[in-house]
Amino acid sequence: MNETLENLVDLVIPVYNEAHVLEGSLRRLLTHMAYCRDFQWRILLVNNGSIDNTGEIARRLGDELP
């Protein structure tokens, strides 16, 4: 197996109306993931039709954060 794929970790996080906590939660998660230097990782947010601005916040953070 390709070494890159062996060291790849996907974090899939379902979100629904999480605008009030999403940014803080993701920033804390990124702080913790900084210690995981043995892996390449990505965070996948799955928005299930939120009626607040969860989607807009997720898109902005995707552009803004590493």
C-alpha positions in Angstrom: 0.0 0.0 0.0 1.1 3.5 -0.7 2.9 5.0 2.3 0.9 8.3 1.9 -2.4 6.4 2.2 -1.2 4.4 5.2 -0.6 7.7 7.0 -3.7 9.5 6.0 -6.4 10.0 8.6 -9.8 11.4 7.7 -12.0 12.9 10.5 -15.6 12.9 9.3 -17.7 15.1 11.5 -21.5 15.5 11.0 -22.8 18.9 11.8 -26.3 20.3 12.1 -27.0 23.9 13.3 -23.5 24.1 14.9 -22.8 27.8 14.0 -22.5 28.8 17.6 -19.7 26.3 18.4 -18.2 25.3 15.1 -15.3 27.7 14.8 -14.1 27.2 18.4 -14.5 23.4 18.2 -12.5 23.2 14.9 -9.7 25.5 16.3 -9.4 23.3 19.4 -9.3 20.2 17.2 -6.6 21.7 15.0 -4.5 22.5 18.2 -4.7 18.8 19.2 -4.0 17.5 15.7 -0.8 19.6 15.5 0.7 16.9 17.8 -0.1 14.1 15.3 3.0 14.6 13.2 3.2 11.0 12.1 0.0 11.4 10.0 -1.4 13.4 7.2 -5.0 14.3 8.1 -8.0 16.1 6.9 -11.3 17.1 8.4 -14.5 16.5 6.5 -17.6 18.3 7.8 -20.9 16.9 6.6 -23.6 19.4 6.9 -27.1 17.9 6.9 -29.2 20.9 5.9 -28.5 23.3 8.7 -30.9 26.2 8.9 -28.3 28.5 10.6 -25.1 29.7 9.0 -23.1 26.5 9.7 -22.4 25.9 6.0 -21.0 29.4 5.5 -18.8 29.2 8.6 -17.5 25.8 7.5 -16.6 27.1 4.0 -14.9 30.2 5.4 -12.9 28.1 7.8 -11.9 25.7 5.0 -10.4 28.6 3.1 -8.8 30.1 6.2 -7.4 27.3 8.2 -4.6 24.9 7.2 
